[in-house]
Amino acid sequence: MGKVITVWGSPGSGKSMFSCILAKALTRDKRKAIIINAEISVPMLPVWLPEQIIQTNTSIGQVLSSVEIDTSLVASHVTVLKNYPFIGMMGYAAGENPLSYPEVKYTMVLQLIHAAAKLVDFVILDCSTSMTNVFTPAAIESGDLVIRLLTPDLKGVNYLKAHQPLLVDGRFHYDRHITFAGMARPFHALDEMGYIIGGFDGLLPYGKEIDRCATEGGMFQAIKYCNPKYTASLNKVLDALEQMELAEQALGAEQYEEAARRAEQALRWNARGLYAQQALSLRALAVLERLNAAGHRAVLVGGCVRDRLMGRTPHDYDAATSARPEQIREACAPMRVVETGVRHGTVTVLSGGLPVEVTTFRREGRYTDHRRPDRVEFTGDLGEDLARRDFTINAMAWEPSGLTDPFGGRADLAAGVIRCVGEPERRFGEDALRLLRALRFAAQLDFRLEEGTAAGVRACAPQLACVSRERVAEELKRLVCGPAAGRVLLDCPEVLTRQVLPELAPAVGFDQRNPHHSYDVYTHCVRALERVPAEPGLRLAALLHDVGKPGCCTVDREGVGHFYGHAAAGAELADACLRRLRLDNALRERVVTLIRRHDLQLEPEPRLVKRWLGRLGPELFFQWTALAKADAGAKFPDQAPGAARWEQVEALARQILAERPCLTLRDLEADGNDALARGLRGPAVGRALAALLEEVMEGRLPNHRAELMAELDRLAGRER
């Protein structure tokens, strides 16, 4: 049987285009795929195949109107692409409408999908946006892998909220769906929309070339124009399918189903009193099964167990075992095993093409350098292994027989508490990075630090000096993006400002002496951070945007504080700070640019907004406006003076972008070759193109090639 892949979601999210791109990717190795679309309001066969004449008797309507559907009937109604002989299509033909055929029955759709899966390796179900079209719920029920595409805007969010109650039945496996932001554009509030729906698993960005392929009837050519973000999302789907296949091969179909059943039953209860709907990742389960079959004890540990108990999907899986590295390799063959830390008992098993880190049960010696143990001893005792871990919520283990929780991690999850395993000073002394990890977990999970753990964080903070700057930077980025980052930063300012961001220390408690501000500088920065989307660069820019104020403060005769030049000074301080933390250059430059421009004023005037869109680019422009709006809104607890103006600027910018304006030289329908062809050379080429862009942006010249060529001729004559 072939794998059934269901693609559904909100209107305009690019479902049909993604289905075509996915089909091309799946058939590169000459495997076969059928794309099925049963949306009769927009017959898809003429859209997919504008150059092929599609007879009405090849319509999917004929199949769904039959008394019984079998493989021979389906095969006779599949239209194979001339240029891609491994891809077949089923859909309604040109001229058909909702009255062309009798009402479709749910059972007939299931028969169609089942029969198609017997013919090819992959069946891709391109669904209607409407649940009243029975094809869509039947496709979701039948999908081995279900992909949900949503436009990252209010329309997409409300579409999901409206349709989610219709899919609560367990047969739809709602919680297992992969969610992508479809047709994502730079001006979309991805972080905000993602937060509302529980996060996106990937982006399918809008692209002019992809749009052109759809417009011109070349949807199967669009794969050539996928940008890295689109490709990364596509690869997630391919990896998930490969994972399924390898798990089935490794365990056998019956064993696979039984293992999944045991996993789901064993971990059905989570800390919030909910039943988990998903079985543990099959890639991790396959590793456990192989180690247990070889006579070793193997368990899942750490973050994956914590996340599953919270009802979350883990990002990665770690396993611990009584087996030594060489025994892990032997037991997990023929899976690929990579020696990633054999000296400490760690190898990485590639199960389903994806990594599962497996570590031998161990006890550890002293941590002289506060970074790594002086020695590691292997042990057969799971309890000893769990006792060396950092926090109780990370010191739990799961295996098919149940949960091992010697330190009360599940209870702390339920209470929302971060608590060290054993003595806090000892845990933090072993690895000083755990100080930041404690704050990061509190910020990410919206938990509070247990009293003794909080005291240990403050007492051991100077030990952070022993930790590499790169590790500190990674924890910092994750900390500031947590939903409760503001509360954590206000509760423990001394850890952050003394050990990680000393440039920010003078801001703590610094009275601004200004009627436009009710908070000290540090509190204002944290309040601004809370108001921007959870993106590392934007959050860091908000936290550091006023770092230059203490050094630029002057007080006039009336006792009012002023901070002339603080944006430029703050940009220099932030640059030095982020260089010391060794943040990547692109992120650092973005943060510094935002800080340098954060206090600039921009009126909601089309000419000005268009100019700044061109200067910064849409992505950085909207980050700038988000920071400016947050800065305005963080001055007083209950009011946001100036924020409304920035909202007007953003609305105007989105309106401008919707019109696909010419903002940069790349958008011009003329280029350097055109200038060279008219005899322009050297700097004159740049001046001519800049002049064209200025004329187009000011509305004095349309971005049409004929008009641009005429203007180039005029400019070339003037240069001569």
C-alpha positions in Angstrom: 0.0 0.0 0.0 1.2 3.5 -0.8 1.4 6.2 1.7 -1.5 8.7 1.9 -0.5 12.3 2.4 -3.3 14.8 3.1 -2.9 18.6 2.5 -5.6 20.8 3.9 -6.0 24.3 5.3 -7.2 27.8 4.8 -8.0 29.5 1.5 -5.1 31.0 -0.4 -2.5 29.0 1.6 -0.9 27.4 -1.4 -2.3 23.8 -0.9 -2.4 22.8 -4.6 1.0 24.3 -5.3 2.6 22.5 -2.4 0.9 19.3 -3.5 2.6 19.6 -6.9 6.0 20.5 -5.5 5.7 17.5 -3.1 4.8 15.2 -5.9 7.9 16.3 -7.9 10.1 15.7 -4.9 8.6 12.3 -4.1 9.0 11.0 -7.7 12.6 12.0 -8.3 13.7 8.3 -7.7 11.0 7.1 -10.2 8.5 6.2 -7.5 4.9 6.9 -8.5 2.4 9.4 -7.1 -1.2 10.4 -7.7 -2.5 13.9 -6.8 -6.3 13.9 -6.1 -8.4 17.1 -5.8 -12.1 16.9 -5.4 -12.9 20.6 -5.2 -15.7 20.9 -7.8 -16.1 24.7 -7.4 -12.7 25.1 -9.1 -12.0 22.2 -11.4 -8.2 21.6 -11.1 -7.4 19.4 -14.2 -7.3 22.4 -16.6 -5.2 24.3 -14.0 -2.7 21.5 -13.6 -2.7 20.5 -17.3 -3.5 23.5 -19.4 -1.8 22.0 -22.5 -3.4 18.6 -22.3 -7.0 18.1 -23.4 -8.9 16.5 -20.6 -12.1 14.7 -21.5 -15.0 14.8 -19.1 -15.0 11.0 -18.8 -11.7 11.2 -17.0 -13.2 13.3 -14.3 -13.1 12.3 -10.7 -16.8 13.0 -10.7 -17.3 9.8 -12.8 -15.4 7.8 -10.2 -17.2 9.1 -7.1 -20.6 8.6 -8.8 -19.9 4.9 -9.4 -21.6 2.1 -7.5 -18.2 0.7 -6.3 -14.7 1.9 -6.7 -11.8 -0.4 -7.4 -8.2 -0.1 -8.7 -9.1 -0.6 -12.3 -11.7 2.2 -12.2 -9.3 4.6 -10.6 -6.5 3.7 -13.0 -8.8 4.4 -16.0 -9.5 8.0 -14.7 -5.9 9.0 -13.9 -4.3 11.5 -16.2 -0.6 11.1 -16.4 1.6 14.2 -17.0 3.3 14.1 -20.4 6.6 15.6 -19.0 6.5 13.8 -15.7 5.4 10.2 -16.4 5.6 9.2 -12.7 2.9 11.7 -11.6 -0.8 11.1 -12.2 -3.7 13.5 -11.6 -7.4 13.1 -10.6 -9.8 16.0 -10.5 -12.8 17.6 -12.0 -12.6 18.7 -15.7 -13.2 22.0 -17.3 -16.8 23.2 -17.3 -18.0 21.0 -14.5 -19.8 22.5 -11.6 -21.5 21.4 -8.3 -24.6 20.2 -10.2 -22.7 18.0 -12.7 -22.8 14.9 -10.4 -24.9 13.5 -7.6 -23.9 14.3 -4.0 -20.7 12.6 -3.0 -20.8 10.0 -0.3 -18.2 9.7 2.5 -17.8 6.0 2.0 -17.1 6.5 -1.7 -14.3 8.9 -0.9 -12.7 6.3 1.4 -13.0 3.7 -1.3 -11.3 6.0 -3.8 -8.4 6.7 -1.5 -7.9 3.1 -0.6 -7.9 2.0 -4.2 -5.5 4.7 -5.3 -3.1 3.7 -2.5 -2.9 0.2 -4.0 -1.8 1.6 -7.4 1.1 3.9 -6.5 3.8 4.7 -3.8 2.2 8.0 -2.7 -1.3 9.4 -2.9 -1.5 13.2 -2.3 -4.9 14.5 -1.3 -5.3 18.2 -2.2 -8.3 19.1 -0.1 -11.1 21.7 -0.4 -11.1 24.4 2.3 -14.7 23.5 3.2 -15.5 20.6 5.6 -19.0 20.3 4.0 -17.1 18.8 1.0 -16.9 15.3 2.4 -13.6 14.7 0.5 -11.8 16.9 3.1 -12.7 15.1 6.4 -12.4 11.7 4.6 -8.9 12.7 3.4 -7.9 13.8 6.9 -9.1 10.6 8.4 -7.2 8.5 5.8 -3.9 10.4 5.8 -0.8 8.5 7.0 0.7 12.0 7.2 -1.5 15.1 7.4 -0.2 18.6 6.5 -2.1 21.7 7.6 -1.4 24.9 5.6 -2.5 28.2 7.1 -2.0 31.7 5.9 -0.2 33.4 8.9 -2.8 36.1 9.3 -6.1 36.6 11.0 -8.0 34.8 8.2 -5.8 31.7 8.6 -6.1 31.7 12.4 -9.8 32.1 12.4 -10.2 29.4 9.8 -8.4 27.0 12.1 -10.5 28.1 15.1 -13.7 27.5 13.1 -12.7 24.1 11.9 -10.9 22.7 14.9 -14.1 21.7 16.7 -15.1 19.6 13.6 -12.0 17.5 14.0 -12.1 16.5 17.7 -12.9 12.9 16.9 -9.8 10.7 17.4 -9.9 9.3 13.9 -8.8 12.7 12.5 -5.5 12.6 14.6 -5.7 16.4 14.8 -2.7 16.7 17.1 -0.4 14.8 14.7 -0.8 17.3 11.9 2.2 19.1 10.6 1.4 22.9 10.4 3.1 25.1 7.8 2.6 28.9 7.3 1.5 29.0 3.7 2.2 31.9 1.3 4.1 33.6 4.1 5.2 37.2 3.3 7.7 39.5 5.1 4.9 41.6 6.5 3.0 38.8 8.1 3.2 38.6 11.9 4.5 35.1 11.9 5.5 35.0 15.6 2.2 36.4 16.8 0.1 34.1 14.6 2.3 31.1 15.4 1.9 31.8 19.1 -1.9 31.9 18.8 -2.2 28.5 17.1 0.6 26.8 19.0 3.5 27.4 16.5 4.3 26.6 12.9 6.5 23.7 12.0 7.8 25.5 9.0 7.3 28.2 6.4 6.2 28.1 2.8 7.1 31.6 1.7 5.5 33.4 -1.1 7.7 33.8 -4.2 7.2 35.8 -7.3 8.5 32.9 -9.5 6.3 30.4 -7.8 3.3 32.7 -8.2 4.2 33.1 -11.9 4.3 29.3 -12.3 0.8 29.0 -10.9 -0.5 31.9 -13.1 1.0 30.5 -16.3 0.0 26.9 -15.8 3.4 25.6 -14.9 2.8 24.4 -11.3 5.1 21.4 -11.6 8.0 23.7 -12.5 7.8 25.6 -9.3 10.0 23.3 -7.3 13.0 25.0 -9.1 12.1 28.3 -7.4 11.7 27.1 -3.8 13.8 29.2 -1.4 15.7 27.6 1.5 12.8 28.0 4.0 10.3 26.4 1.5 12.8 23.6 0.9 13.4 23.1 4.6 9.6 22.6 5.2 9.4 20.2 2.2 12.3 18.2 3.6 10.5 17.8 6.9 7.7 16.1 5.1 10.1 13.9 3.2 12.0 13.0 6.4 8.7 12.1 8.2 7.8 9.8 5.3 11.2 8.2 5.4 10.9 7.8 9.2 7.7 5.9 8.7 9.1 3.6 6.1 12.3 2.8 8.1 10.3 2.2 11.3 8.1 -0.3 9.4 11.1 -2.0 7.9 12.9 -2.2 11.3 10.0 -3.5 13.3 7.7 -5.2 10.8 4.2 -4.0 10.4 2.6 -5.9 13.3 5.4 -5.1 15.7 5.3 -1.5 14.7 1.6 -1.2 15.5 1.9 -3.0 18.8 4.9 -0.8 19.9 3.0 2.3 19.0 0.0 1.1 21.0 2.1 0.3 24.1 3.8 3.7 23.9 0.6 5.6 23.7 -0.9 3.7 26.6 2.1 4.0 28.8 2.4 7.7 28.4 -1.3 8.6 28.2 -1.3 10.7 31.4 0.3 14.1 31.5 1.0 16.6 34.2 -2.0 18.8 33.4 -4.5 15.9 33.6 -4.9 15.5 29.9 -4.6 12.4 27.8 -1.8 12.5 25.2 -3.2 11.8 21.7 0.1 11.0 20.1 2.3 7.9 20.4 6.0 8.6 21.0 8.1 9.3 18.0 8.6 6.0 16.1 12.2 6.8 15.5 12.9 6.9 19.2 10.7 3.9 19.8 12.6 1.9 17.2 15.9 2.5 19.1 14.4 1.4 22.4 12.9 -1.7 20.8 16.2 -2.8 19.4 18.2 -2.2 22.6 15.6 -4.0 24.7 15.5 -6.9 22.3 19.2 -7.3 22.7 18.8 -7.7 26.5 19.7 -4.1 27.6 17.6 -1.7 29.5 16.8 1.4 27.4 14.7 4.5 28.4 13.9 7.9 27.1 15.2 10.7 29.3 15.3 14.4 29.7 13.4 17.0 27.7 11.5 14.6 25.5 9.8 13.0 28.5 9.1 16.4 30.1 7.6 17.7 26.9 5.4 14.7 26.4 4.1 14.9 29.9 3.2 18.5 29.2 1.4 17.5 26.0 4.0 19.1 23.8 5.8 17.6 20.8 9.5 17.1 21.5 12.1 18.7 19.3 14.5 15.9 19.8 14.8 12.6 21.7 17.5 11.4 24.1 17.8 7.9 25.3 19.8 6.3 28.1 20.7 2.6 28.4 22.6 0.0 30.3 24.4 -0.9 27.1 28.0 0.4 26.4 28.7 2.3 23.1 29.9 -0.8 21.3 26.8 -2.7 22.4 24.6 0.1 21.2 26.2 -0.1 17.8 25.7 -3.9 17.6 22.1 -3.8 18.8 21.0 -0.9 16.5 22.6 -2.3 13.3 21.8 -1.8 10.5 20.9 1.7 11.6 23.8 4.2 11.2 25.6 4.9 14.5 27.8 8.0 14.8 30.3 8.3 17.6 29.5 11.7 18.9 31.0 11.4 22.4 32.1 7.8 23.1 34.5 8.9 25.9 31.4 10.0 27.8 29.3 7.0 26.6 27.3 8.9 24.0 26.6 7.9 20.4 23.9 9.1 18.0 21.7 6.6 16.3 20.1 7.7 13.0 16.7 6.1 13.2 14.6 6.9 10.2 17.3 9.3 9.0 16.9 11.4 12.1 19.2 11.5 15.2 18.4 9.9 18.5 21.2 10.5 21.1 21.9 7.4 23.2 24.1 7.6 26.3 25.2 4.8 28.7 24.0 5.1 32.3 26.8 6.9 34.1 27.9 8.6 37.3 30.2 11.6 37.2 33.2 12.9 39.3 34.0 16.4 40.3 33.6 19.4 37.9 36.8 21.3 38.6 36.3 23.7 35.7 32.5 24.1 36.2 31.9 22.9 32.6 32.6 19.1 32.3 33.2 16.2 34.7 36.8 15.3 35.5 35.8 11.6 35.0 32.9 9.5 33.9 32.0 6.0 35.2 29.6 3.8 33.5 26.9 2.1 35.7 24.0 -0.2 35.2 21.8 1.8 37.6 19.2 4.1 36.1 18.8 5.9 39.4 22.4 6.9 39.6 22.1 8.3 36.0 19.0 10.4 36.9 20.6 11.7 40.1 23.3 13.5 38.1 20.8 15.6 36.1 20.1 19.3 36.6 16.4 19.7 37.4 13.6 17.4 38.6 11.5 18.0 35.5 14.5 16.7 33.4 15.3 13.8 35.7 12.5 11.4 34.6 12.7 8.4 32.4 10.2 6.6 30.3 10.1 3.1 28.9 7.2 0.9 27.6 6.6 -0.4 31.2 6.0 3.1 32.6 7.6 6.3 34.0 10.5 6.4 36.5 10.4 9.7 38.6 12.6 9.4 41.7 12.8 13.2 42.4 9.2 14.3 41.9 9.6 15.8 38.5 5.9 15.2 37.5 4.7 16.9 40.6 6.9 19.9 39.9 5.6 20.0 36.4 2.1 20.1 37.8 3.1 22.9 40.2 5.0 24.9 37.6 8.3 24.8 39.6 12.0 24.6 38.5 13.8 22.7 41.2 17.4 21.4 41.2 18.1 17.7 41.7 19.8 17.6 45.1 21.8 20.6 46.4 21.5 23.7 44.0 25.1 24.9 44.7 26.4 21.5 43.7 24.3 21.2 40.6 25.4 24.7 39.5 29.0 24.1 40.4 29.1 21.1 38.1 28.0 23.1 35.1 27.6 26.9 35.5 25.5 27.1 32.4 22.7 25.5 34.4 22.3 28.9 36.0 21.0 30.3 32.7 19.2 27.1 31.9 17.2 27.5 35.1 16.1 31.0 34.0 15.5 29.8 30.5 13.2 27.0 31.6 11.3 29.4 33.8 10.9 31.8 30.9 9.9 29.2 28.3 7.6 27.2 30.5 6.3 30.1 32.6 7.4 28.4 35.8 8.8 29.9 39.0 12.2 29.0 40.6 11.9 27.0 43.8 13.2 29.1 46.7 16.4 27.1 47.3 17.1 27.0 43.5 16.6 30.7 43.2 19.1 31.4 46.0 21.6 29.0 44.4 21.3 30.9 41.1 22.1 34.2 42.7 24.9 32.7 44.8 26.6 30.9 42.0 26.2 33.5 39.3 29.9 34.5 39.2 30.7 31.0 37.9 29.2 31.9 34.6 32.6 33.4 33.8 33.9 29.9 33.2 31.3 29.1 30.5 32.1 29.7 26.8 30.5 32.8 25.4 28.9 30.8 22.6 27.0 28.6 25.0 25.9 31.6 27.0 24.7 33.4 23.9 22.6 30.4 22.8 20.9 30.2 26.3 20.3 33.9 26.2 18.6 33.8 22.9 16.2 31.1 24.1 15.6 32.8 27.4 14.5 36.2 25.9 12.1 34.4 23.6 10.3 32.6 26.4 6.6 33.6 27.0 7.5 34.6 30.6 10.9 36.2 29.8 9.8 39.6 31.1 8.9 38.3 34.6 12.1 36.2 34.8 14.3 39.2 33.8 12.7 41.4 36.4 13.0 38.8 39.1 16.7 38.1 38.5 18.3 41.2 37.0 21.6 40.7 38.7 22.4 37.4 37.0 21.9 38.8 33.5 23.3 42.3 34.0 26.4 41.4 36.0 27.5 38.2 34.3 26.1 38.3 30.7 25.2 41.8 29.7 27.2 44.1 32.0 26.5 47.0 29.6 23.0 46.9 30.9 23.8 47.0 34.6 23.7 50.8 34.9 20.1 50.7 33.6 18.9 48.8 36.6 17.0 51.2 38.8 18.1 54.2 36.7 15.5 56.9 37.2 14.7 58.6 33.9 13.4 61.8 35.6 11.1 62.3 32.6 7.3 62.8 32.5 7.2 60.6 29.4 8.4 57.5 31.4 7.1 55.9 34.5 9.7 53.1 34.7 13.4 53.0 35.3 15.5 52.3 32.2 15.9 48.5 32.8 12.2 47.9 33.6 11.2 50.0 30.5 13.5 47.8 28.3 12.0 44.6 29.7 8.5 45.9 29.3 9.3 46.7 25.6 10.7 43.2 25.2 7.4 41.7 26.3 5.6 43.7 23.6 7.6 42.5 20.6 7.3 39.1 18.8 9.4 36.2 20.2 12.2 36.4 17.7 15.8 36.5 19.1 17.0 39.6 17.2 14.0 41.6 18.0 13.9 40.6 21.6 17.6 41.4 22.1 17.1 44.8 20.4 14.2 45.6 22.7 16.2 44.6 25.8 19.2 46.7 24.7 17.4 49.5 22.9 18.0 52.1 25.7 21.3 50.7 27.0 22.9 54.0 26.0 20.6 56.2 28.2 22.6 56.2 31.5 25.7 57.4 29.8 23.9 60.1 27.9 21.7 61.5 30.6 21.6 65.2 31.3 19.2 67.0 33.7 17.9 70.5 32.9 17.1 73.3 35.3 13.7 71.9 35.9 15.1 68.5 36.9 13.9 66.8 33.7 16.2 64.1 32.3 17.2 64.2 28.6 19.1 61.5 26.7 20.4 63.2 23.5 22.3 60.7 21.3 21.4 57.7 23.3 20.4 55.6 20.2 23.8 56.0 18.6 25.6 55.3 21.9 23.3 52.4 22.6 24.1 50.9 19.2 27.8 51.0 19.9 27.4 49.4 23.3 25.1 46.7 21.9 27.6 46.0 19.1 30.5 45.5 21.6 28.3 43.4 23.9 27.1 41.1 21.1 30.6 40.8 19.6 31.8 39.6 23.0 29.0 37.0 23.1 30.1 36.0 19.6 26.6 36.2 18.0 26.6 35.6 14.3 27.2 38.7 12.3 23.9 38.9 10.6 21.9 38.8 13.8 24.3 41.2 15.5 24.0 43.7 12.7 20.3 43.5 12.6 20.1 44.2 16.4 22.5 47.1 16.1 20.6 48.6 13.2 17.3 48.4 15.1 18.8 50.1 18.2 20.4 52.9 16.1 17.0 53.7 14.5 14.6 52.9 17.3 13.9 56.5 18.2 13.4 57.8 14.7 9.9 59.1 13.9 8.0 58.1 10.8 4.7 59.7 9.7 2.1 57.4 8.0 2.8 59.1 4.7 3.0 56.8 1.6 6.1 58.5 0.1 8.1 58.2 3.4 6.9 54.7 4.2 7.8 53.5 0.7 11.2 55.0 1.0 12.0 53.3 4.3 10.6 50.0 3.0 13.1 50.2 0.2 15.9 51.2 2.5 15.4 48.5 5.1 13.6 45.8 3.2 10.1 44.6 4.4 11.4 42.2 7.0 13.6 44.7 8.9 11.1 47.5 8.3 8.4 45.6 10.2 10.8 44.7 13.0 11.7 48.4 13.3 8.1 49.4 13.6 7.4 46.6 16.1 10.3 47.9 18.2 9.2 51.5 17.9 5.6 50.5 18.8 6.8 48.5 21.8 9.0 51.3 23.0 6.0 53.7 22.9 3.8 51.2 24.7 6.2 50.4 27.5 6.4 53.9 29.0 3.4 53.6 31.2 1.5 50.6 32.7 -1.9 51.4 31.2 -1.3 53.7 28.2 0.7 53.6 25.0 1.3 57.1 23.7 2.5 57.1 20.1 1.7 53.4 19.5 -1.4 54.2 17.4 0.8 56.1 14.9 3.1 53.2 14.4 0.1 50.9 13.8 -1.0 53.3 11.1 2.5 53.1 9.6 2.3 49.3 9.6 -1.1 49.3 8.0 0.0 51.6 5.3 3.2 49.5 4.6 1.1 46.4 4.2 -1.2 48.2 1.8 1.8 49.4 -0.2 3.4 45.9 -0.3 0.1 44.4 -1.4 0.4 46.5 -4.5 3.8 44.9 -5.3 5.6 48.2 -5.5 9.1 48.9 -6.9 11.2 49.4 -3.8 14.7 48.4 -4.8 16.9 48.2 -7.9 16.1 44.5 -8.1 12.4 45.4 -8.6 13.1 47.6 -11.6 12.1 46.3 -15.0 15.6 47.5 -16.1 19.0 46.6 -15.0 22.7 47.3 -15.5 22.9 45.5 -18.8 20.3 47.9 -20.2 22.3 50.8 -19.1 25.5 49.3 -20.6 23.7 48.8 -23.9 23.1 52.5 -24.0 26.7 53.3 -23.6 26.8 54.1 -19.9 29.9 53.0 -18.1 31.3 53.0 -14.5 29.5 55.1 -11.9 27.2 56.4 -14.5 25.4 53.1 -14.6 24.6 53.3 -10.8 23.5 56.9 -11.1 21.2 56.1 -13.9 19.5 53.2 -12.2 19.2 55.2 -8.9 17.5 57.9 -10.9 15.1 55.5 -12.4 14.3 54.0 -9.0 13.7 57.5 -7.6 11.3 58.4 -10.4 9.4 55.2 -10.0 9.1 55.4 -6.2 7.9 59.0 -6.5 5.2 57.9 -8.9 6.5 60.1 -11.8 7.4 57.1 -13.9 5.7 53.7 -14.2 7.8 50.5 -13.7 7.2 49.5 -17.3 10.1 48.4 -19.4 9.2 50.7 -22.4 9.0 53.8 -20.3 12.2 52.9 -18.4 14.1 52.3 -21.6 13.1 55.7 -22.9 14.2 57.4 -19.6 17.5 55.5 -19.8 18.0 56.8 -23.3 17.4 60.3 -22.0 19.8 59.9 -19.1 22.5 58.3 -21.4 22.2 61.3 -23.7 22.6 63.7 -20.7 25.7 61.8 -19.5 27.3 62.1 -22.9 
